[in-house]
Amino acid sequence: MLAAETKVGNSQREHSSDPARSWKMIVEPVEPFLHAVTQRLMRQAQDFDPQLVPYAEHALNNGGKHLRPTLVALAAGCFGKPNESHVTAAVIIEMVHLATLVHDDVMDEAQIRRGSPTVAAKWGNEIAVLFGDCLFAQALKLASEFPTTEICRSVALATNTVCSGEILQTQQRRNFVAARKDYFRVIEMKTGELFTLSCDLAAFLSGAKPEQRAALREFGAAVGTAYQIYDDCVDLFGTEAEAGKSLGTDLAKGKLTWPLLLAWERANATDRAQLENLISKWSPENFTPVKNLLTKYETFAPSVGEIERFLALARGALRTLPPSSGQTGLLELTNFLAQQTAALAVQ
């Protein structure tokens, strides 16, 4: 089990068998910060044109773990207490993230997001695309209110990187050769980038030294990449309750995730052709034979190994930082993701 391979404190061992409690233990010290972020997001909804407020309230108040704001709070905690500028940065990053989700749901034809109808399902694709653009613009407007251009520049660059990663992944749908070559680059761009930005802006606003800021950027990139591989595994090896959506949605859109690419790489010519055919002519009935091929070529363990590798890189990046409650929280977050990954093995 991955969680057992990392040395953790007594409190982590005591709740390691309860994922919900494990997450609560991580966020409990920063709950006031997360509450402030939630309140600011709700107020942001009121800043839109009155006719757009229903879309904004639906998108901005739709729950979620607030992973990125949590990263902002914990990274800031490496240098002291987070302040109002950190709350603003977290709100900006969460708005960019939510904008990408609104657009993702259009591309994926998704009907449900976190138990509620998506913006596209509720109001149509045209409204969803335009409103996603409005969220991006609102985030940049908020970033421009900082007295330094560093925040706006960083947010704009990160947004560009995320969208570029999504474009690359879309170009590579059902193309096993291209997806295998660029898989880690793409997920670092489309998922890891906002994790990186969360840690980076927290460090910058805390007055961190350049080497400390670089260490936290490295941590964010590694954790974000590990998280995306985990999410890929949930779609194939998890349960619908864990995924929060129907399983196999990546397959339905031709997205070639790491376990699938491993199976293709390891398969003999006959099975490789079968796998390509199952993905290119996708129907829900294809999920079982795809799963059978994933099992035949033992793709779960090496996928877990990749998650473990990136989590180890993340923990290593934190060694250059002085001990603090924030550093402890970031380490516990890596342990939580390891624990969630290990739980997939017993499904």
C-alpha positions in Angstrom: 0.0 0.0 0.0 1.4 3.4 -0.9 0.2 5.1 2.2 2.1 2.6 4.3 5.4 3.3 2.5 5.6 6.9 3.7 6.6 7.9 7.2 3.8 9.9 8.7 2.9 11.2 12.2 0.6 9.5 14.7 -2.4 11.6 13.6 -2.0 10.4 10.0 -1.7 6.8 11.0 -4.8 7.0 13.2 -7.1 8.1 10.4 -5.4 6.5 7.4 -8.2 3.9 7.0 -10.9 6.6 6.7 -10.5 8.7 3.5 -13.2 11.2 4.4 -11.6 11.8 7.8 -8.1 11.9 6.3 -9.2 14.8 4.0 -10.9 16.6 6.9 -7.7 16.4 8.9 -5.8 18.1 6.0 -8.3 21.0 5.5 -9.4 21.5 9.1 -6.5 23.9 9.9 -7.3 26.0 6.8 -11.1 25.9 6.9 -11.5 29.6 7.7 -9.4 30.3 4.6 -11.5 28.0 2.5 -14.7 29.6 3.9 -13.4 33.0 2.9 -12.7 31.7 -0.6 -16.2 30.3 -0.9 -17.7 33.6 0.2 -15.6 35.6 -2.3 -16.7 33.2 -5.1 -20.3 33.8 -4.2 -19.7 37.6 -4.3 -18.0 37.2 -7.6 -21.2 35.8 -9.1 -23.0 39.1 -8.3 -20.4 41.0 -10.3 -21.7 39.6 -13.6 -24.5 41.2 -15.7 -27.8 40.5 -13.9 -28.9 38.2 -16.7 -25.8 36.1 -16.3 -26.0 35.8 -12.5 -27.9 32.4 -12.6 -25.1 30.9 -14.7 -22.4 32.3 -12.4 -24.1 31.1 -9.2 -24.6 27.7 -10.7 -20.9 27.4 -11.8 -19.3 29.1 -8.8 -21.3 27.5 -6.0 -21.2 23.9 -7.1 -19.1 22.4 -4.3 -16.0 20.3 -4.9 -13.0 19.8 -2.6 -11.4 23.1 -3.6 -8.1 21.4 -4.0 -6.4 24.4 -5.6 -7.4 26.9 -2.9 -6.3 24.3 -0.3 -2.9 24.2 -2.0 -2.7 28.0 -1.8 -3.5 28.0 1.9 -1.1 25.2 2.7 1.7 26.7 0.6 1.2 30.1 2.2 1.3 28.3 5.6 5.0 27.4 4.9 5.8 31.0 5.6 3.2 32.2 8.1 -0.5 32.7 8.0 -2.3 33.3 4.7 -3.8 36.7 4.3 -6.5 38.4 2.1 -4.2 38.5 -0.9 -3.9 34.7 -0.7 -7.7 34.5 -0.6 -7.9 36.6 -3.8 -5.3 34.5 -5.5 -7.2 31.3 -4.6 -10.5 32.8 -6.0 -8.7 33.7 -9.2 -7.3 30.2 -9.7 -10.6 28.5 -8.8 -12.4 30.7 -11.4 -9.9 29.7 -14.1 -10.4 26.0 -13.1 -14.2 26.3 -13.2 -14.0 27.9 -16.6 -12.0 25.0 -17.9 -14.6 22.6 -16.4 -17.5 24.5 -18.1 -15.7 24.1 -21.5 -14.7 20.5 -20.8 -18.3 19.6 -20.2 -19.2 21.0 -23.6 -16.5 19.0 -25.4 -17.3 15.9 -23.4 -21.1 16.3 -23.8 -21.3 15.8 -20.0 -24.7 16.1 -18.4 -23.7 16.0 -14.7 -20.9 17.7 -12.8 -20.7 17.1 -9.0 -24.2 15.8 -8.8 -25.8 18.7 -10.7 -26.6 19.4 -14.3 -23.7 21.0 -16.1 -24.0 24.6 -17.5 -24.2 23.1 -21.0 -26.9 20.6 -20.0 -28.9 23.3 -18.3 -28.6 26.2 -20.7 -27.0 24.8 -23.9 -23.5 24.7 -25.4 -23.5 28.2 -26.8 -24.2 29.7 -23.4 -21.7 27.4 -21.8 -18.9 28.3 -24.1 -19.5 32.0 -23.8 -19.9 31.9 -20.1 -16.7 29.9 -19.7 -15.0 32.8 -21.6 -16.6 35.2 -19.1 -15.2 33.3 -16.2 -11.7 33.5 -17.7 -12.1 37.2 -18.2 -13.4 37.8 -14.7 -10.4 35.9 -13.2 -8.0 38.1 -15.2 -9.9 41.3 -14.2 -9.5 40.3 -10.6 -5.8 39.5 -11.1 -5.3 42.9 -12.6 -6.3 44.6 -9.4 -3.1 43.5 -7.6 -0.6 46.4 -7.4 2.0 44.2 -9.2 1.6 42.8 -12.8 3.2 39.5 -11.6 -0.1 38.0 -10.6 -1.9 38.8 -13.9 1.0 37.7 -15.9 1.3 34.4 -14.1 -2.4 33.7 -14.3 -2.5 34.5 -18.0 0.5 32.3 -18.8 -1.0 29.4 -16.7 -4.4 29.8 -18.5 -2.7 29.6 -21.8 -0.8 26.5 -20.8 -3.9 24.7 -19.5 -5.9 25.5 -22.7 -2.9 24.4 -24.9 -2.7 21.1 -23.0 -6.4 20.5 -23.7 -5.9 21.2 -27.4 -3.0 18.8 -27.5 -5.0 16.1 -25.8 -7.9 16.7 -28.2 -5.6 16.4 -31.2 -4.3 13.1 -29.9 -7.6 11.4 -29.4 -7.5 7.7 -30.5 -3.9 8.3 -31.7 -1.9 5.8 -29.5 1.5 6.7 -30.9 1.1 10.5 -30.4 -0.6 10.1 -27.0 2.1 7.8 -25.7 4.8 10.2 -26.7 3.3 13.3 -25.0 1.1 11.9 -22.2 3.1 13.3 -19.3 3.7 16.7 -21.0 0.0 17.0 -21.7 -1.2 16.2 -18.2 1.4 18.5 -16.6 0.0 21.3 -18.8 -3.7 20.7 -18.4 -3.8 19.6 -14.8 -0.4 20.2 -13.2 -0.2 23.8 -14.3 -3.0 25.1 -11.9 -1.5 23.1 -9.0 1.8 24.7 -9.8 0.2 28.2 -10.0 -1.5 27.7 -6.7 1.8 26.9 -4.9 3.7 29.6 -6.8 1.4 32.5 -6.2 1.1 31.5 -2.5 4.9 31.6 -2.2 5.2 34.9 -4.1 2.6 36.6 -2.0 4.3 35.4 1.1 7.6 36.9 0.1 9.3 33.6 -0.3 12.9 33.3 -1.5 13.4 32.4 -5.2 14.6 28.9 -4.3 11.6 28.4 -2.0 9.2 29.5 -4.7 10.9 27.1 -7.2 10.6 24.2 -4.7 6.8 24.9 -4.3 6.4 25.1 -8.1 8.1 21.7 -8.4 5.8 20.3 -5.6 2.7 21.6 -7.4 3.6 20.2 -10.8 4.4 16.8 -9.3 1.3 16.6 -7.2 -0.9 17.8 -10.1 0.6 15.2 -12.4 0.1 12.4 -9.8 -3.5 13.6 -9.3 -4.3 13.3 -13.0 -2.9 9.8 -13.3 -5.0 8.9 -10.3 -8.0 10.4 -11.9 -7.3 8.4 -15.1 -7.1 5.2 -13.0 -10.4 6.0 -11.2 -12.1 6.2 -14.6 -11.0 2.6 -15.4 -10.5 0.9 -12.0 -12.7 2.8 -9.6 -16.3 3.0 -8.8 -18.9 5.5 -10.0 -19.2 6.8 -6.5 -15.5 7.6 -6.5 -15.5 9.1 -10.0 -18.7 11.2 -9.4 -19.7 10.2 -13.0 -20.2 7.2 -15.2 -17.0 5.1 -15.6 -15.3 4.9 -19.0 -16.1 8.5 -20.0 -12.5 9.1 -21.1 -12.8 6.1 -23.4 -16.0 7.3 -24.9 -14.3 10.5 -26.0 -11.2 8.7 -27.3 -8.9 10.1 -24.5 -6.0 7.7 -24.2 -5.0 7.6 -20.5 -1.9 6.0 -18.9 -3.3 2.5 -18.2 -4.7 2.3 -21.7 -1.4 3.4 -23.2 0.5 0.8 -21.1 -1.8 -2.0 -22.3 -1.3 -0.9 -25.9 2.5 -0.8 -25.5 2.6 -4.2 -23.9 0.0 -6.0 -26.1 0.8 -8.4 -28.9 -0.2 -7.4 -32.4 -3.6 -9.1 -32.2 -4.6 -7.5 -28.9 -3.2 -4.1 -29.9 -5.4 -4.1 -33.0 -8.4 -5.2 -30.9 -7.7 -2.4 -28.4 -7.5 0.2 -31.2 -10.7 -1.1 -32.7 -12.6 -1.0 -29.4 -11.6 2.7 -28.9 -12.1 3.8 -32.5 -15.6 2.2 -32.6 -16.6 2.9 -29.0 -19.9 1.8 -27.5 -20.6 1.2 -23.8 -20.4 -2.6 -24.3 -16.7 -2.2 -25.2 -15.9 -1.3 -21.6 -15.7 -4.9 -20.4 -13.3 -6.1 -23.1 -11.1 -3.1 -22.6 -11.0 -3.8 -18.9 -10.1 -7.4 -19.7 -7.1 -6.2 -21.8 -6.0 -3.9 -19.0 -6.1 -6.9 -16.6 -4.3 -9.2 -19.0 -1.4 -6.8 -19.4 -1.3 -5.9 -15.7 -1.6 -2.2 -16.1 -2.8 -1.3 -12.6 0.4 -1.8 -10.7 2.7 0.2 -13.0 0.1 3.0 -13.1 0.2 3.1 -9.3 4.0 3.1 -9.6 3.9 6.3 -11.7 1.6 8.0 -9.1 4.1 7.0 -6.4 7.0 8.3 -8.5 5.5 11.7 -8.8 4.4 11.8 -5.2 8.0 11.0 -4.2 9.2 13.9 -6.3 6.7 16.2 -4.6 7.8 15.1 -1.1 11.5 15.6 -2.2 10.7 19.2 -3.3 9.5 20.0 0.2 12.8 19.0 1.9 14.3 22.4 1.1 11.6 24.3 3.0 11.8 24.9 6.8 9.4 22.8 9.0 6.0 24.4 9.3 2.3 23.6 9.6 2.0 24.3 5.9 4.7 21.9 5.0 3.1 19.2 7.2 -0.2 19.8 5.4 1.3 19.5 2.0 3.0 16.2 3.0 -0.3 14.9 4.4 -1.9 15.8 1.1 0.5 13.5 -0.8 -0.2 10.8 1.7 -3.9 11.2 1.2 -3.5 10.8 -2.6 -1.4 7.7 -2.0 -4.1 6.3 0.3 -6.8 7.0 -2.3 -4.8 5.3 -5.0 -4.1 2.3 -2.8 -7.8 1.9 -2.1 -8.4 1.3 -5.8 -6.6 -2.0 -5.5 -9.3 -3.5 -3.3 -12.2 -2.6 -5.5 
